[in-house]
Amino acid sequence: MCGVAGWVDFGRDLVGERPVLQSMTDTLARRGVDGQGLWLRGHAALGHTRTTVIDPEGGGQPFTVEEDGRTVAVMVYNGEVYNFKQLRAELRERGQRFETRGDTEVVLRAYLEWGTACAERLEGIFAFAIWDVRRERLVLVRDRLGVKPLFYSPRPGGILFGSEPKALLAHPDVRPVVTADGLRELFATAKQPGRAVFRDMAELRPGHVMTVGRDGTADRAYWELEARPHTDDLATTITKVRSMLEEIVLRELVADVPLCTALSGGVDSSAVTAIAARWRWRLEGERVRTFVTTFDDYARDFSPDDVRFSADEPYAAEVAGHLRSEHVNIMLSTDRLMDRETRLAVLLAQDMPTTLGDMDTSNYLTSQEIKTHSTVALAGEVADEIFGGYNWMFKPECVRADVFPWVVNETLQPGSPDGQGRRLFDRGLMEKLDMGRHYTDTYHQALAEVPHQEAESVEERRMRAIGHLTLTRWLPMLLDRGDRLSMAHGLELRVPYGDHRLVEYLYNTPWSFKTFDGREKSILRAAVADLVPASVLGRTKSPWPVTQDPAYARMLHDELAAAVADPRSPALPFLDGEAVRRTLADPEGMARDWPSRMHIEMALQFNAWLTHYKVVVEV
């Protein structure tokens, strides 16, 4: 995995702007720990940082192709194209000649052969930019689900782009201004495709191609979910899902660096791990390496909450023993979760505050630990979205609501009846943002995009809509988080369940099939029943763990008290003083339920964000 950055300006020669390009590229150094390169010529400047995964000798970037001694195209590329070997064979038959053995050159030569239509042929996770020297145009492409990020900022006469907002903010023409729309995006748990938090930038939508030339900018979708008849019966569907998973995991095991799986002990990651373990042993005679994250005494002292019903560690250990994997327990202490520098690093990795607090910190530290052993990790993300695994997909009050079902579910949690992470913010500010109206408007916009099959029952129609909303408005938040926190250490996170062929197939699979045994993710459980222990098959979904150590809540209490006592704290004008005082007067309330902690986490991160990014809020 890598970081990309660049600048195109049709009104000037950028050769003399190397220091600016270097600054933009340097912000992405953590994404590419093995190398860095710049390319500047005429109206284009491209930067790249590389973490080596395939073809260590031949995959350096920016990558150029020459014809008759002249450069015709140059590319900066982040990601993996899993069908690159098949594409390379096809391109060779069409006369293309290759000098390297990785996927980078395949992508650029695919563009030279098919133009922007190459995007439809690529299968994987990717975001890249190509400067077509012949046509003097920039081409930006992002994978179908948006696993890999790509931000851009339109400029007079051109455009800036980068893997993360920090790359654009390093350019002197981009200011860290946030408007009401940006704050809505910040507080929302239903993301608007293409919308960024900062005013002067946007995100290329998943499954889109953008071209930028002298005559303007064009943005088109090369992929989107379609409604198609599902003609397979239940037994055939289960068999097909198993077959697809076998093939998907096999090709995602390709790497020239150490590879592992992130194993939580849930059915999603256990299935991926089991299939990976079979392939590794069959093809290479090697055992798969697995990792699980837990906290000091978490399994021993675990107390269930509203969404977490069991600790991961015992189940992960059982799966690891069952598969005889090389298993590593990542044990995180409360002191590490509370470390100020680590928590700041988490904020800087994401370029924005979030409500998730120690969930993000533990995720960040997990990636840091995994990176000491492996450069690539296969994870279980996207399974809940496509198989139907979230509890709010089964709560009538969430399913029937005329808004995003997970937003309704937030209000049902103790500690967040008014929404996640907003309790301590100024009432006047919240009234201006009007998150209720925002959710209503964006929900109906999203609902209008949902493709349906003919003659659907009322239930099937509603659940297909929820599936589409989940994939397009909920999942992007999780994918962005996973990318930033893993790539902060140069760790490539692969998501087999995000293969677009599997997503398409399951989007059109009836909800009655997905719940045929009365449980969540029925099809997945049936498809891998012979691979994982029965206890894992029967385990109820539990999200990423949070610490239950009261010391963590006390730390939040003390930091909030210090922040509001400091007249220099930039967040003070945006906070509700009375709500803060009530919270500080009830320190035990924070320890009672983790949703209550989210309000404090958000206030503290918001304060740190304003401080370190010098954010200008215009509301």
C-alpha positions, 0 to 999 in steps of 0.5 A: 500500500502507498500514498499518492499526491499531486498537482495539475495546473494548466496555467503554469509550469510546475517544475519549480514547485518541487518543495510544495510537492515534497511537502505534500508527499511527506505528509504521507510518509507513514503510508509508504515506509519503503520508498518515495518518489517525485515526478515534475514536468510541465503542468503536472507534479506527482508524488508517491510513498511506497510500502512494498507488497509485490515486486520489490525491485520493479514497482517503484513510483511514480511509474512511467511508460515511454514510447520512442524515447518519450514519456507518454504517461506517468502514474502514482498508484495505491492498492492491489489489483488482484486479477493483474496476472490475467490482465497482463496476459491479455495485454501481452496478446494485444501487443503490450510489453512489460518490464516488471512483474507487479500490478503497477505496470499492468494498471498503467498499460491497461489505461494505455490500451483501453483508456478510462474504460480500464477501470471496469477491468480492474478487480481489487482495492485501488486509488490512482492518478495518471497524467496522460502526457499526450493528451495533457489530462489527469485521470483519477480512479477509485475502487468500487467500494472505496476501500482506498481513499482519494481526495481532491481540491479543485483549483483555478486552472487545475486540481490538487489530489492526495490519499488523505486530507493532510496532503492537500492541507500541506499545499499553501492554497488550501486552508483548513476551513470547516463550514456547517456542512463540514461539521454535519459530516463530522458529527454524522454516522451516515456519510455523504458520498464525495463529501469531505469535512474540510470546505476546500476538498472533496473525495472521489466517489467509490466506483468513479473515474474523474478526468481533468483537462484544459476543457474542464472536469468530467466525473462518471461512475464506472460501477454501481450496484444493480438489481438483478433476479436471484435465480439460485435456490438456497442450497445453491446460494450457500454453495456458491458463496463458499466457492466464491470465498475460496477463490477470493481469499486465494488471490488475496493471499498473493504477496511478496511480504509476510501476510497474516489474518486479523482474527477476532473469534467471530464468524467473519474473520474466522471464516477468512482465516480458515480458508486462508489456512487451508490455502497456505498449507496446501500451496506452501506447506506453511501455517497462517499467522493470526492476531487478536487484540485484547486488554489486560484481564479483559476476558477474565473480568468481561462484563456484557453491555448492550452490543458486546456479549462476549470477549474475543480472546477465548474464541480467537484462541479456540479458532487458532487451536483448531487451525493450528495457526501461529497465533499472537495475542496483542495485549494492550494495557490501559496505560497505552490506551491513555497515552496522550501521544498515542491518542494524538497520533490517532487523531492525526492519522484520521485528520478529524475527530471521532467519537470512538476513542479507545476503539480507535486507539486500540485499532491503531496499536493493533496495526502497529503490533501486526506491522512488526510481524506482517505487512499485509493482513486479511480482515473480516470487514464488510461481512456484516454489510453484505450478509446482514449482521447488524442488530439494527437490521433486526429491530422493528423500530429501526427497520421501519423508521423513515431514516437510517436504521443505525441512527435510530439505534444510536438513540436507543443506546443508554447515554446517547438518546440525542445522538452519538458524541454530541451531548457536550456541544453548544445547543445553539450550534447543534440547532444550526446544524439541525442533525435531525433534518440533515439525516432526513434529507440525506436519507431520502436522497440515498433512498432514491438511489436504491435499485430494486427488483421487480415484484418484491415483497414489502419486507424484501424491498425494505431490507434491500434498501437497508442493504444499499444504505448500509453499503453506501452510507455506513460502510464508507465510515468504517473503510476510511477508519480501517485504512487510516489506522492501518496505513499509519503504520504501513500495514495493508488491510485487505477485505475479502468480503469487499470483493465486488462480485460477492457484494453484487451477488449478495445484494440481490440475494433475498433477505429470507435466505440471509435469515433462513435459520432465524439468525443474522448471517445465516448464509455465511454460517452455513457456507463455512460450517465445516471450517470453524468450531461450533462455538464460533458458529453460534456466537452472537456478533460482538463489535470491536472491544472497548476497555472496561477499566474504570481508570480510563474513564477517570482519565477522560474526566480529568482531561475534560476538566483540564480542557475547560479550565484552560481559557486557551482551549479553542473548543470552549466556544463550541461546548455547552458549559452546563452539560460539561459541568453535569458530566464532570459532576458525575464521573461514575456515569462515564464508567457505566456505559461506553456511549456516554464516554463517546461524548467526552471523547468527541469533545476532547478530540475536537479540542485537539483537532482545532489546536493542531490543524488550526481549523477555522470554523465558519458557521 
